[in-house]
Structures are given as structure tokens and as C-alpha cells.
Amino acid sequence: LCDRVSVMKNGKLVGTERVEDVTDDDILGMIILGKQPERA
């Protein structure tokens, strides 16, 4: 459906990630905590 996901929190961009590079938990962390996912 899409190639990228962008997450905003409190009107500010948290980040934009390629869907294939993040998990559902990474996206939820961006939404809830307002932090970029950690890179391995």
C-alpha cells in the first residue's frame, strides 16, 4: 500500500522510515515515545 511511513507527535515530525526497515513495534514506539527506532 505504501513504501514509507511518517510519524508525527504533537505537531512535529518524529521521522520517516521505509516500511520494510521498521517493525510494527518500531512504529508504535515512534507514536508513543516520539523517538526514532534504534539501529542495529
C-alpha distance matrix in Angstrom:
0.0 3.8 7.2 9.4 10.6 13.9 16.4 19.4 22.5 25.6 24.3 24.0 21.2 21.2 18.8 15.7 14.5 12.2 10.0 11.9 15.1 15.2 15.6 15.1 18.8 18.4 16.1 18.5 21.4 20.1 19.8 23.2 25.2 23.9 24.2 22.2 21.6 24.6 24.4 26.1
3.8 0.0 3.8 5.8 7.5 10.7 13.7 16.9 20.2 23.3 21.9 21.2 18.1 18.1 15.5 12.2 11.1 9.0 7.5 10.1 12.8 13.1 14.3 14.3 17.6 16.6 14.2 17.2 19.5 17.8 18.0 21.5 23.1 21.4 21.5 19.3 19.0 21.9 21.6 23.7
7.2 3.8 0.0 3.8 7.1 10.4 13.7 17.0 20.4 23.7 22.3 20.9 17.4 17.2 14.0 10.4 8.7 5.9 5.7 7.7 10.1 11.3 13.3 14.3 17.3 15.6 13.9 17.3 19.1 17.2 18.2 21.7 22.7 20.8 20.2 17.5 17.2 19.7 18.9 20.9
9.4 5.8 3.8 0.0 3.8 6.7 10.1 13.4 16.9 20.1 18.8 17.2 13.7 13.4 10.3 6.7 5.5 4.3 5.1 8.2 9.3 9.7 12.1 12.8 15.4 13.2 11.2 14.7 16.1 13.9 15.0 18.6 19.4 17.2 16.7 14.2 14.3 17.2 16.9 19.4
10.6 7.5 7.1 3.8 0.0 3.8 6.6 10.1 13.4 16.8 15.7 14.4 11.2 10.7 8.3 5.6 5.5 6.4 6.2 9.9 10.3 9.3 11.1 10.9 13.2 11.1 8.4 11.6 13.2 10.7 11.4 15.0 16.1 14.1 14.1 12.2 12.7 16.0 16.6 19.4
13.9 10.7 10.4 6.7 3.8 0.0 3.8 6.7 10.3 13.4 12.1 10.7 7.4 7.6 5.7 4.2 6.6 8.9 9.6 13.2 12.8 11.5 13.4 13.0 14.4 12.0 9.1 11.8 12.7 9.5 9.9 13.7 14.5 11.8 12.3 10.9 12.6 16.0 17.1 20.4
16.4 13.7 13.7 10.1 6.6 3.8 0.0 3.8 6.8 10.3 9.8 8.6 6.1 5.5 5.7 6.5 8.7 11.6 11.8 15.3 14.4 12.2 13.4 12.3 13.0 10.8 7.7 9.4 10.1 6.7 6.5 10.1 11.1 8.5 9.8 9.6 11.6 15.3 17.1 20.5
19.4 16.9 17.0 13.4 10.1 6.7 3.8 0.0 3.8 6.7 6.0 5.3 4.4 5.3 7.3 9.2 12.1 15.2 15.6 19.0 18.0 15.8 16.9 15.5 15.7 13.7 10.8 11.5 11.7 8.3 7.2 10.2 10.9 7.9 10.3 11.2 13.9 17.4 19.6 23.1
22.5 20.2 20.4 16.9 13.4 10.3 6.8 3.8 0.0 3.8 5.4 5.4 6.5 6.5 9.7 12.3 14.9 18.2 18.4 21.6 20.3 17.7 18.3 16.6 16.1 14.4 11.9 11.4 11.1 8.3 6.5 8.2 8.8 6.3 9.7 11.7 14.5 17.8 20.5 24.0
25.6 23.3 23.7 20.1 16.8 13.4 10.3 6.7 3.8 0.0 3.8 5.6 8.5 9.4 12.8 15.5 18.4 21.7 22.0 25.3 24.0 21.5 22.0 20.3 19.6 18.1 15.6 14.9 14.4 11.8 9.9 10.8 11.2 9.0 12.5 14.9 17.9 21.0 23.8 27.3
24.3 21.9 22.3 18.8 15.7 12.1 9.8 6.0 5.4 3.8 0.0 3.8 6.8 9.3 12.0 14.2 17.6 20.8 21.5 24.9 23.8 21.7 22.8 21.3 21.2 19.3 16.5 16.5 16.4 13.3 11.7 13.5 13.9 11.1 14.0 15.7 18.9 22.1 24.5 28.1
24.0 21.2 20.9 17.2 14.4 10.7 8.6 5.3 5.4 5.6 3.8 0.0 3.8 6.3 9.1 11.7 15.2 18.6 19.8 23.0 21.5 19.7 21.2 20.3 20.0 17.5 15.2 15.8 15.1 11.6 11.2 13.2 12.7 9.3 11.5 12.8 16.3 19.2 21.4 25.1
21.2 18.1 17.4 13.7 11.2 7.4 6.1 4.4 6.5 8.5 6.8 3.8 0.0 3.8 5.5 8.0 11.5 14.9 16.4 19.5 18.0 16.5 18.4 17.9 17.9 15.1 12.9 14.3 13.6 9.9 10.3 13.0 12.5 8.9 10.2 10.4 13.7 16.7 18.5 22.3
21.2 18.1 17.2 13.4 10.7 7.6 5.5 5.3 6.5 9.4 9.3 6.3 3.8 0.0 3.8 7.3 10.0 13.7 14.9 17.7 15.7 13.9 15.6 15.3 14.8 11.9 10.2 11.6 10.3 6.6 8.1 10.5 9.5 5.9 6.5 6.7 10.1 13.1 15.3 19.0
18.8 15.5 14.0 10.3 8.3 5.7 5.7 7.3 9.7 12.8 12.0 9.1 5.5 3.8 0.0 3.8 6.5 10.2 12.0 14.7 12.7 11.5 14.0 14.4 14.5 11.2 9.7 12.2 11.3 7.8 9.9 12.9 12.1 8.8 8.2 6.5 9.2 12.2 13.5 17.2
15.7 12.2 10.4 6.7 5.6 4.2 6.5 9.2 12.3 15.5 14.2 11.7 8.0 7.3 3.8 0.0 3.8 7.0 9.2 12.0 10.7 10.3 13.1 13.8 14.8 11.6 9.9 13.1 13.1 9.9 11.8 15.2 15.0 12.1 11.4 9.0 10.6 13.5 14.0 17.4
14.5 11.1 8.7 5.5 5.5 6.6 8.7 12.1 14.9 18.4 17.6 15.2 11.5 10.0 6.5 3.8 0.0 3.8 6.2 8.4 6.9 7.0 10.3 11.8 13.1 9.9 9.0 12.7 12.8 10.4 12.8 15.9 15.8 13.6 12.2 9.1 9.3 11.9 11.8 14.8
12.2 9.0 5.9 4.3 6.4 8.9 11.6 15.2 18.2 21.7 20.8 18.6 14.9 13.7 10.2 7.0 3.8 0.0 3.8 5.5 5.3 6.9 10.1 12.0 14.1 11.5 10.8 14.6 15.3 13.5 15.5 18.7 18.9 17.0 15.6 12.4 11.8 14.0 13.1 15.4
10.0 7.5 5.7 5.1 6.2 9.6 11.8 15.6 18.4 22.0 21.5 19.8 16.4 14.9 12.0 9.2 6.2 3.8 0.0 3.8 5.5 5.7 7.7 9.2 12.0 10.3 9.3 12.9 14.3 13.2 14.7 17.8 18.6 17.3 16.3 13.6 12.4 14.9 14.4 16.2
11.9 10.1 7.7 8.2 9.9 13.2 15.3 19.0 21.6 25.3 24.9 23.0 19.5 17.7 14.7 12.0 8.4 5.5 3.8 0.0 3.8 5.8 7.8 10.4 12.9 11.4 11.6 15.0 16.2 15.6 17.5 20.2 20.8 19.8 18.2 15.1 13.2 14.8 13.6 14.6
15.1 12.8 10.1 9.3 10.3 12.8 14.4 18.0 20.3 24.0 23.8 21.5 18.0 15.7 12.7 10.7 6.9 5.3 5.5 3.8 0.0 3.8 7.1 10.3 11.7 9.4 10.5 14.0 14.2 13.6 16.3 18.7 18.6 17.6 15.4 12.1 9.9 11.2 9.8 11.1
15.2 13.1 11.3 9.7 9.3 11.5 12.2 15.8 17.7 21.5 21.7 19.7 16.5 13.9 11.5 10.3 7.0 6.9 5.7 5.8 3.8 0.0 3.8 6.8 8.0 5.8 6.9 10.2 10.7 10.5 13.0 15.2 15.3 14.8 13.0 10.2 7.8 9.9 9.8 11.4
15.6 14.3 13.3 12.1 11.1 13.4 13.4 16.9 18.3 22.0 22.8 21.2 18.4 15.6 14.0 13.1 10.3 10.1 7.7 7.8 7.1 3.8 0.0 3.8 5.3 5.1 6.5 8.7 9.8 10.9 12.7 14.3 15.0 15.3 14.0 12.0 9.2 11.3 11.9 13.0
15.1 14.3 14.3 12.8 10.9 13.0 12.3 15.5 16.6 20.3 21.3 20.3 17.9 15.3 14.4 13.8 11.8 12.0 9.2 10.4 10.3 6.8 3.8 0.0 3.8 5.4 5.2 6.2 8.6 9.9 10.6 12.1 13.8 14.4 14.0 12.9 10.8 13.5 14.8 16.2
18.8 17.6 17.3 15.4 13.2 14.4 13.0 15.7 16.1 19.6 21.2 20.0 17.9 14.8 14.5 14.8 13.1 14.1 12.0 12.9 11.7 8.0 5.3 3.8 0.0 3.8 5.4 5.0 6.1 8.6 9.7 10.2 11.3 12.7 11.9 11.4 9.0 11.4 13.5 14.8
18.4 16.6 15.6 13.2 11.1 12.0 10.8 13.7 14.4 18.1 19.3 17.5 15.1 11.9 11.2 11.6 9.9 11.5 10.3 11.4 9.4 5.8 5.1 5.4 3.8 0.0 3.8 5.5 5.1 6.3 8.8 10.0 10.1 10.6 9.1 7.9 5.5 8.4 10.4 12.5
16.1 14.2 13.9 11.2 8.4 9.1 7.7 10.8 11.9 15.6 16.5 15.2 12.9 10.2 9.7 9.9 9.0 10.8 9.3 11.6 10.5 6.9 6.5 5.2 5.4 3.8 0.0 3.8 5.3 5.0 6.3 8.7 9.8 9.6 9.4 8.6 7.8 11.4 13.3 15.8
18.5 17.2 17.3 14.7 11.6 11.8 9.4 11.5 11.4 14.9 16.5 15.8 14.3 11.6 12.2 13.1 12.7 14.6 12.9 15.0 14.0 10.2 8.7 6.2 5.0 5.5 3.8 0.0 3.8 5.3 5.0 6.0 8.1 9.1 9.8 10.4 9.7 13.0 15.6 17.8
21.4 19.5 19.1 16.1 13.2 12.7 10.1 11.7 11.1 14.4 16.4 15.1 13.6 10.3 11.3 13.1 12.8 15.3 14.3 16.2 14.2 10.7 9.8 8.6 6.1 5.1 5.3 3.8 0.0 3.8 5.4 5.2 5.3 6.8 6.7 7.8 7.2 10.2 13.4 15.8
20.1 17.8 17.2 13.9 10.7 9.5 6.7 8.3 8.3 11.8 13.3 11.6 9.9 6.6 7.8 9.9 10.4 13.5 13.2 15.6 13.6 10.5 10.9 9.9 8.6 6.3 5.0 5.3 3.8 0.0 3.8 5.7 5.6 4.6 5.0 5.8 7.0 10.5 13.4 16.5
19.8 18.0 18.2 15.0 11.4 9.9 6.5 7.2 6.5 9.9 11.7 11.2 10.3 8.1 9.9 11.8 12.8 15.5 14.7 17.5 16.3 13.0 12.7 10.6 9.7 8.8 6.3 5.0 5.4 3.8 0.0 3.8 6.0 5.6 7.9 9.5 10.7 14.2 17.1 20.1
23.2 21.5 21.7 18.6 15.0 13.7 10.1 10.2 8.2 10.8 13.5 13.2 13.0 10.5 12.9 15.2 15.9 18.7 17.8 20.2 18.7 15.2 14.3 12.1 10.2 10.0 8.7 6.0 5.2 5.7 3.8 0.0 3.8 5.8 8.3 10.9 11.7 14.7 18.1 20.7
25.2 23.1 22.7 19.4 16.1 14.5 11.1 10.9 8.8 11.2 13.9 12.7 12.5 9.5 12.1 15.0 15.8 18.9 18.6 20.8 18.6 15.3 15.0 13.8 11.3 10.1 9.8 8.1 5.3 5.6 6.0 3.8 0.0 3.8 5.5 8.8 10.0 12.5 16.1 18.9
23.9 21.4 20.8 17.2 14.1 11.8 8.5 7.9 6.3 9.0 11.1 9.3 8.9 5.9 8.8 12.1 13.6 17.0 17.3 19.8 17.6 14.8 15.3 14.4 12.7 10.6 9.6 9.1 6.8 4.6 5.6 5.8 3.8 0.0 3.8 7.0 9.5 12.3 15.5 18.8
24.2 21.5 20.2 16.7 14.1 12.3 9.8 10.3 9.7 12.5 14.0 11.5 10.2 6.5 8.2 11.4 12.2 15.6 16.3 18.2 15.4 13.0 14.0 14.0 11.9 9.1 9.4 9.8 6.7 5.0 7.9 8.3 5.5 3.8 0.0 3.8 6.4 8.7 11.9 15.3
22.2 19.3 17.5 14.2 12.2 10.9 9.6 11.2 11.7 14.9 15.7 12.8 10.4 6.7 6.5 9.0 9.1 12.4 13.6 15.1 12.1 10.2 12.0 12.9 11.4 7.9 8.6 10.4 7.8 5.8 9.5 10.9 8.8 7.0 3.8 0.0 3.8 6.4 8.9 12.5
21.6 19.0 17.2 14.3 12.7 12.6 11.6 13.9 14.5 17.9 18.9 16.3 13.7 10.1 9.2 10.6 9.3 11.8 12.4 13.2 9.9 7.8 9.2 10.8 9.0 5.5 7.8 9.7 7.2 7.0 10.7 11.7 10.0 9.5 6.4 3.8 0.0 3.8 6.4 9.6
24.6 21.9 19.7 17.2 16.0 16.0 15.3 17.4 17.8 21.0 22.1 19.2 16.7 13.1 12.2 13.5 11.9 14.0 14.9 14.8 11.2 9.9 11.3 13.5 11.4 8.4 11.4 13.0 10.2 10.5 14.2 14.7 12.5 12.3 8.7 6.4 3.8 0.0 3.8 6.6
24.4 21.6 18.9 16.9 16.6 17.1 17.1 19.6 20.5 23.8 24.5 21.4 18.5 15.3 13.5 14.0 11.8 13.1 14.4 13.6 9.8 9.8 11.9 14.8 13.5 10.4 13.3 15.6 13.4 13.4 17.1 18.1 16.1 15.5 11.9 8.9 6.4 3.8 0.0 3.8
26.1 23.7 20.9 19.4 19.4 20.4 20.5 23.1 24.0 27.3 28.1 25.1 22.3 19.0 17.2 17.4 14.8 15.4 16.2 14.6 11.1 11.4 13.0 16.2 14.8 12.5 15.8 17.8 15.8 16.5 20.1 20.7 18.9 18.8 15.3 12.5 9.6 6.6 3.8 0.0
